[in-house]
Amino acid sequence: MPTRQLAAILFADIVGYTQLIQEDEAHALSMLERLRQVMEAEALTHQGQIHELRGEGTLSSFKSTLEGVRAALAIQIAMQETPAVPLRIAIHTGDVTLDGDALYGDGVNIASRIESLALAGSILISERVYDDIRNHKEIQTVSLGRFHLRNVKDEIDLYALRHPGIYTPDSTDLEGQGEKVIQKSILVLPVINLSRDPEQDYFSDGLTEELISSLSHLKQLRVFSRTTSMKYKGSTDDIRHIGAATGATYVMEGSVRTQGKQLRITAQIVDAQQDKQLWSDTYKGTLDDIFDIQEQVASKIAEALRIQLTEDEKDTLQKRYTGNMEAYQLYLQGRFFWNRRNEDGLSIAARFFEHAIEKDPDYALAWAGLADTYNLLGEFTNLSRRELHPKAKAAANKALELDPQLAEAHISLASLLMQSEWNWTQAGKEFRTGIHLNPNYATGHHWYAEYLLFTGSADEALREIAIAVELDPVSQAIIKDQGMTYYYTRQYDKAIEKAVVALALDPDFVPVHRLLSLCYTATGRYDEAIAENQIWGQRTGNSVKTRVALAHILASAGRHDEARYLIQVVSAHETLTGNDYRGMALVYVALGDADAAFDWLDQSADRHEESLISLKVDPKLDPIRSDPRFTALVLRLGLSEDSGEW
C-alpha cells in the first residue's frame, strides 16, 4: 500500500551516458556497474534505499538529510578516482510517495530538475537540504542563487557542495532545465525631513533605516544598505541615473513632516528603469502611530512589487520592538550618531542607547545597538577590543535573550566570538544564523567573509565579500576589506584597485592607507609603502603602531640595521598596547629571526590579540609557515591545520 513520507531524495546520472553506450557499450556498462557497487555500499552505510539504478537516471532516498548528503559526497569522491565516472548528483528534501520500490511525487520531480542543472563531478542541493545541514561545519556549501525550474511552481535557492576531490560550479556554469532568477532590488532613498527643525534629521534618517531593516527580511527582495542610501541624501540625481549607478530595479522616495506629536509621511515606489511610478500614498497620524505606518508602508511596497509574503515575513513586518515612544526616539538618535563611525559619534551613541534601555529594559534593538557600539569602538578608536569585549558580549546576549530572531545581534555576537574568543565553531553558527534571518544585511556578509578567510576558505570569502559589496556598493569599509581579502590571497594588484575605489568614495577614510602600505610592501614598492604608512600614522595618531609598521617595511626592504634600531627604541621607551606584540613579531619575521618572532607571537597569543586571527593567511608570516612552532600556534588559536597555505 502506498505511503507518504518526508525523505531526502538523491538523483544522479552519468553525464553523456546515452552517447557513451553507443560509442563503447562495454565501457559504459562498466561505469554503470562501478556506480551500482558504490551506491549500494553507501546506501547500506547511510540508511538509504535505491529505487532505480540506470545510467540515464539513478534514484535513491534517505531518511536523514545529513546521511543523504554524506552518501552523496562519498559516491562522488569515489567516482572521481581514475578512471573517473562523469557523475552529477542532486539532493532535495521533500514529500514523496513510496509504493513498494517505486518512489514518486513533487520531491522526486524537483530533485530531477536540480540534477539537470548539475555538471559532471558536482553535487547540487536545494535550500531545504541546506537548511538541514548548514550547522554542520564539516560540510561546506556555495550559494548559486535562485532559480526557476521547469514544471516547478516555486523558485528554489540552489547550493553546491564544496569538498576536496569534487567539482564546485558557480551559477554561470549551470545548464539544463532551469533559469536563474534576476532578483528584484530596491534602494530606499533617505526620507526627506520637511520639518523646519534640522535636529529632526535623526527621525527622518531613522525612519529610512527602519524601512531598510524591515524590507531586508524579505528573501525575494535585495535591499541596498543604509550606506548606499545615505549617499543620495540631498542629491538632485534623477531616478534613472540612481538606478543605473546602483543597479537598483526600484527606488523608494519619501518625506516626513513632524509638528509636535503630529506626523505626516508620504512615500512612493518608482520603477528605476522606466522612471514609472508604481505606487504612492500619504499617511497622517501621531508619533504614537509610527509603528503602524512603517508596517503599512513596508507591506505596500511588497504588494506593489508583487512579492508574496510568507507568514514569517508578515510577522516580521508587524513586529514591535518597543511600545515606548521615548525609548524609540532615543534609539533612533543612537543609530544617528553610531553611523558617524568615529570616536565622538560612537560615545554619544552609547549614551543614547543606554537611555533607551533605561526607558524600556526589554528593548532588544537598543541592546543590539549598544553591542554594535562597543564593537566598533574597538575598530574605529584606539580603545582595546579586549577591554570592551565583556560589555559588548553582555549586550549582544541580552538582545538575543529578548529576541532570538534578531539577525543583527547574532552577527554582533559572531564577530565578538571570532575576534576576542577565537570560538570558531560557535562564531560560524552565529554568522550563518544571522545571514539566514536577514540575507540582505551587508555587515553580516562582510564579517562572515572575514571568518571564512581566517578559517581557510578563501574562495568562499571572496564570494561572500562580493555579496556584501553588491548590497552596499559605496561602503568604504566593505570595499577596503574586499581589498584586504585580495591582499591576504596574494592578489595585490586587485587589492590596490579596491583601495583606490575606497579612497575615491572618501579621501578621508584612513584605514585605506594601511592597506596600500601593506600592498606596496608586498610588491617591493617600499618608498610608496613608507609614505602611505606615514599618512596612516598621522591620521590615527598612534605613533607606536606607526613605527612598528615602519620597522617592518624597512626590514622587508633589506634595511635591517634601521629596522632593528627602530624596534629597540620602541621596546625600550614605549608602552605596547593591543596588537603591538604581533606587530613586533612581524618585524622579526622580516628580519629572518624566527626565534624572536615566535617569542613575540607567543606573547601576542598570551594577550589574546585579536589581530592574530589572520595567522593562517597573512603573507607577512610566510617565511615561518613551515616551522613546527607555527603549526602549534595555529592549533593554539583553535584553527585547523588544513588549507590557508599559499
Salt bridges, closest charged atoms under 4 A:
ASP13 OD1 - ARG88 NE 2.83
GLU33 OE2 - ARG36 NH2 2.33
GLU40 OE1 - ARG36 NH1 2.77
GLU42 OE1 - HIS46 NE2 3.25
GLU52 OE1 - ARG54 NH1 2.67
GLU56 OE2 - ARG54 NE 3.33
GLU67 OE1 - HIS46 ND1 2.70
GLU67 OE2 - ARG70 NH1 3.12
ASP95 OD2 - ARG4 NH2 2.19
GLU115 OE2 - ARG88 NE 3.45
ASP131 OD1 - HIS436 ND1 3.85
GLU138 OE2 - ARG70 NH2 3.16
GLU138 OE2 - HIS136 ND1 3.85
GLU155 OE1 - ARG146 NE 2.99
GLU155 OE2 - HIS148 NE2 3.44
ASP157 OD2 - ARG146 NH1 2.86
ASP201 OD2 - LYS233 NZ 3.68
ASP205 OD2 - LYS233 NZ 2.94
GLU209 OE1 - ARG226 NE 3.32
ASP237 OD2 - HIS241 NE2 3.67
ASP288 OD2 - LYS261 NZ 2.95
ASP292 OD1 - ARG320 NH2 2.39
GLU295 OE1 - ARG320 NH2 3.45
GLU311 OE2 - LYS314 NZ 3.50
GLU326 OE2 - LYS359 NZ 3.39
GLU358 OE1 - HIS355 ND1 3.48
ASP372 OD2 - ARG335 NH2 3.07
GLU379 OE1 - ARG385 NH2 3.69
GLU401 OE2 - LYS398 NZ 3.60
ASP403 OD2 - LYS319 NZ 2.70
GLU421 OE2 - HIS389 NE2 2.89
GLU421 OE2 - LYS393 NZ 2.72
GLU430 OE1 - HIS410 ND1 2.56
GLU450 OE2 - HIS446 NE2 3.87
ASP459 OD2 - ARG162 NH2 3.96
GLU460 OE2 - ARG162 NH1 3.25
GLU464 OE2 - HIS445 ND1 2.48
GLU470 OE2 - ARG222 NE 3.51
ASP481 OD2 - HIS446 NE2 2.68
ASP481 OD1 - LYS480 NZ 2.76
GLU528 OE1 - ARG525 NE 2.88
GLU532 OE1 - HIS513 ND1 2.65
GLU562 OE2 - ARG559 NE 2.88
GLU574 OE2 - ARG547 NH2 2.21
ASP580 OD1 - LYS545 NZ 3.16
ASP595 OD1 - ARG629 NH1 2.94
ASP602 OD1 - ARG636 NH1 3.90
ASP606 OD1 - ARG636 NH2 2.44
ASP618 OD2 - ARG582 NH2 2.53
ASP618 OD1 - LYS620 NZ 2.93
ASP622 OD1 - ARG490 NH2 2.67
ASP622 OD1 - ARG625 NE 2.99
ASP627 OD2 - ARG629 NH2 2.95
